[in-house]
């Protein structure tokens, strides 16, 4: 069973981090997930360090001749374009890390212990309520719809929610547990997860094509 809360003694009696109902901040305390999440952040920073400050930075401020050691200064237009590329790549890095942290530290949409089934007019207007032509089958479906509880966390289990064994909670619209953000991807953090994937893909493409262009220019200088 994963550790669900982290209590800091002598500071507060309320658990600070974890997935329990009374935790102050959300964080899945899974060692493997935390390791891969930190590894993801480290890889983002490392690629920025190598590509932007070393590769593009040298292209912007000039290379050094391998024979004479004299600086080879690029044109002002080339320097301006390289500085613009560094700025854009750094912006993508910040957006990637921000969306990663928001996805990691956001409640993915866990079901509270006080959740109750919908009744009456609320149930009739609910789009996922069962609707069957046979009155008997409709009655049995609604009864099951009302009384579905999770046998692991003992909470009401709404439709399209699933129990996460790593978080120890039922999550609304649970898609999967992503080890790279060390969190479940559900209703509460879908947006942050998609933003993280989007910005990361843009960084990969931007770095790849910039590496080809700058590398070709560097070979021409040699």
C-alpha positions as CSV (number, residue, x, y, z in Angstrom):
1,X,0.0,0.0,0.0
2,X,1.6,3.4,-1.0
3,X,2.3,6.0,1.6
4,X,-0.6,8.5,1.5
5,X,0.5,11.3,3.7
6,X,3.6,13.1,5.1
7,X,3.4,14.7,8.5
8,X,6.0,17.2,9.7
9,X,6.1,17.0,13.5
10,X,6.2,20.1,15.8
11,X,4.9,22.2,12.9
12,X,1.3,21.1,12.3
13,X,-0.9,18.2,13.2
14,X,-2.4,18.3,9.7
15,X,-0.5,16.2,7.1
16,X,1.3,18.5,4.7
17,X,1.7,16.4,1.6
18,X,-0.1,13.3,0.4
19,X,-3.4,12.0,-1.0
20,X,-5.4,11.6,2.2
21,X,-8.7,13.6,2.6
22,X,-7.1,15.8,5.3
23,X,-3.8,16.6,3.6
24,X,-3.1,20.3,3.0
25,X,-1.3,19.8,-0.4
26,X,-1.7,17.1,-3.0
27,X,1.3,14.9,-3.8
28,X,1.4,11.2,-4.6
29,X,4.2,9.8,-2.4
30,X,5.4,7.1,-4.7
31,X,9.2,6.8,-4.7
32,X,9.5,5.6,-8.3
33,X,7.1,8.2,-9.5
34,X,8.9,11.0,-7.6
35,X,12.2,9.8,-9.1
36,X,10.9,9.9,-12.7
37,X,9.2,13.2,-12.1
38,X,12.5,14.8,-10.9
39,X,14.3,13.0,-13.8
40,X,11.9,14.7,-16.2
41,X,12.6,18.2,-14.7
42,X,16.4,17.4,-14.8
43,X,16.2,16.4,-18.5
44,X,14.4,19.6,-19.4
45,X,17.0,21.7,-17.6
46,X,19.9,19.7,-19.1
47,X,18.7,20.1,-22.6
48,X,18.2,23.8,-22.1
49,X,21.7,24.1,-20.7
50,X,23.3,22.2,-23.5
51,X,21.3,23.5,-26.5
52,X,20.5,27.1,-25.5
53,X,23.4,28.3,-23.5
54,X,26.1,26.3,-25.2
55,X,25.1,25.5,-28.8
56,X,22.8,28.4,-29.7
57,X,24.7,30.8,-27.4
58,X,28.0,30.1,-29.2
59,X,26.2,30.6,-32.5
60,X,24.9,34.0,-31.3
61,X,28.1,35.4,-29.9
62,X,30.5,33.7,-32.2
63,X,32.7,30.6,-32.6
64,X,36.4,30.3,-32.2
65,X,38.6,29.2,-35.0
66,X,40.1,25.8,-34.2
67,X,43.5,26.6,-35.8
68,X,44.2,30.2,-34.8
69,X,41.9,30.5,-31.8
70,X,40.6,33.8,-33.1
71,X,36.9,34.6,-32.5
72,X,34.7,34.3,-35.6
73,X,31.9,36.9,-35.1
74,X,28.6,36.2,-36.9
75,X,26.6,38.9,-38.6
76,X,24.3,41.1,-36.5
77,X,21.3,39.5,-38.2
78,X,22.5,36.0,-37.3
79,X,23.1,37.1,-33.7
80,X,19.7,38.6,-33.4
81,X,18.0,35.5,-34.8
82,X,19.9,33.2,-32.4
83,X,19.0,35.4,-29.4
84,X,15.4,35.3,-30.5
85,X,15.6,31.5,-30.7
86,X,17.1,31.3,-27.2
87,X,14.4,33.5,-25.8
88,X,11.7,31.4,-27.5
89,X,13.2,28.1,-26.3
90,X,13.6,29.4,-22.8
91,X,9.9,30.5,-22.8
92,X,8.9,26.9,-23.9
93,X,11.1,25.5,-21.1
94,X,9.4,27.7,-18.4
95,X,5.9,26.8,-19.8
96,X,6.8,23.1,-19.8
97,X,8.1,23.1,-16.2
98,X,5.1,25.2,-15.0
99,X,2.6,22.8,-16.6
100,X,4.5,19.8,-15.2
101,X,4.4,21.1,-11.7
102,X,0.8,22.1,-11.9
103,X,-0.1,18.6,-13.2
104,X,2.0,17.0,-10.5
105,X,0.6,19.0,-7.6
106,X,-3.0,19.3,-8.6
107,X,-5.8,17.1,-7.3
108,X,-6.7,15.0,-10.3
109,X,-10.4,15.0,-9.4
110,X,-10.7,12.7,-6.4
111,X,-14.1,11.8,-5.1
112,X,-14.8,13.3,-1.6
113,X,-15.9,11.1,1.2
114,X,-19.2,13.1,1.5
115,X,-20.2,12.5,-2.2
116,X,-23.7,11.2,-2.6
117,X,-25.6,9.8,-5.6
118,X,-27.8,12.2,-7.7
119,X,-31.5,11.9,-7.0
120,X,-34.8,13.2,-8.6
121,X,-34.5,16.0,-11.1
122,X,-30.7,16.0,-10.8
123,X,-30.5,12.4,-12.0
124,X,-32.9,12.9,-14.9
125,X,-30.8,15.8,-16.2
126,X,-27.5,13.9,-15.8
127,X,-26.2,13.0,-19.3
128,X,-24.6,9.7,-18.1
129,X,-27.7,8.3,-16.3
130,X,-28.9,5.0,-17.8
131,X,-32.0,5.2,-20.1
132,X,-33.6,1.9,-21.1
133,X,-36.9,1.2,-22.8
134,X,-37.8,-1.6,-20.5
135,X,-39.2,-0.1,-17.2
136,X,-37.9,-3.1,-15.1
137,X,-34.5,-2.9,-16.6
138,X,-34.5,0.8,-16.2
139,X,-35.4,0.5,-12.5
140,X,-32.6,-2.1,-12.0
141,X,-30.1,0.1,-13.8
142,X,-31.0,3.2,-11.8
143,X,-30.7,1.1,-8.6
144,X,-27.2,0.0,-9.5
145,X,-26.4,3.5,-10.6
146,X,-27.4,4.8,-7.1
147,X,-25.6,2.2,-5.0
148,X,-22.2,1.9,-6.7
149,X,-19.5,2.2,-4.0
150,X,-15.8,1.5,-4.1
151,X,-14.9,-1.5,-2.0
152,X,-11.3,-0.1,-1.5
153,X,-11.9,3.4,-0.3
154,X,-15.5,3.0,0.8
155,X,-16.8,6.1,-1.1
156,X,-19.6,6.6,-3.6
157,X,-18.2,5.8,-7.0
158,X,-19.8,8.0,-9.7
159,X,-19.9,7.0,-13.3
160,X,-16.7,7.3,-15.3
161,X,-14.6,7.2,-12.1
162,X,-12.0,4.6,-11.2
163,X,-9.9,3.7,-8.2
164,X,-6.2,4.4,-8.4
165,X,-4.2,2.0,-6.3
166,X,-1.2,4.4,-6.3
167,X,-3.2,7.4,-5.0
168,X,-5.5,5.3,-2.9
169,X,-8.5,7.3,-4.1
170,X,-11.2,7.1,-6.7
171,X,-10.6,9.7,-9.4
172,X,-13.2,11.2,-11.7
173,X,-12.6,10.5,-15.4
174,X,-9.3,8.7,-14.5
175,X,-7.3,8.2,-17.7
176,X,-4.0,6.8,-16.3
177,X,-1.2,7.2,-13.8
178,X,1.7,9.0,-15.4
179,X,5.0,8.3,-13.8
180,X,6.6,11.3,-15.5
181,X,4.4,13.7,-13.5
182,X,4.0,11.3,-10.5
183,X,0.2,11.8,-10.5
184,X,-3.0,10.4,-11.8
185,X,-4.4,12.1,-14.9
186,X,-8.0,12.8,-14.4
187,X,-10.7,15.4,-14.5
188,X,-8.9,17.9,-12.3
189,X,-5.6,18.0,-14.2
190,X,-6.3,17.0,-17.8
191,X,-5.6,20.5,-19.0
192,X,-2.2,20.7,-17.3
193,X,-1.2,17.3,-18.6
194,X,-2.0,18.2,-22.2
195,X,-0.2,21.5,-21.9
196,X,2.9,19.7,-20.6
197,X,2.9,17.3,-23.5
198,X,2.2,20.1,-26.0
199,X,5.1,22.3,-24.8
200,X,7.5,19.4,-24.4
201,X,6.8,18.2,-28.0
202,X,7.4,21.8,-29.2
203,X,10.7,21.9,-27.3
204,X,11.8,18.6,-28.8
205,X,11.0,19.7,-32.4
206,X,12.5,23.2,-31.8
207,X,15.7,21.7,-30.4
208,X,16.0,19.1,-33.2
209,X,15.7,21.5,-36.1
210,X,17.8,24.2,-34.5
211,X,20.5,21.6,-33.9
212,X,20.5,20.7,-37.6
213,X,20.6,24.3,-38.8
214,X,23.3,25.5,-36.4
215,X,25.3,22.3,-36.9
216,X,25.4,22.8,-40.6
217,X,26.5,26.4,-40.1
218,X,29.2,25.3,-37.8
219,X,30.5,22.7,-40.3
220,X,30.6,25.4,-43.0
221,X,32.8,27.6,-40.7
222,X,35.2,24.7,-40.2
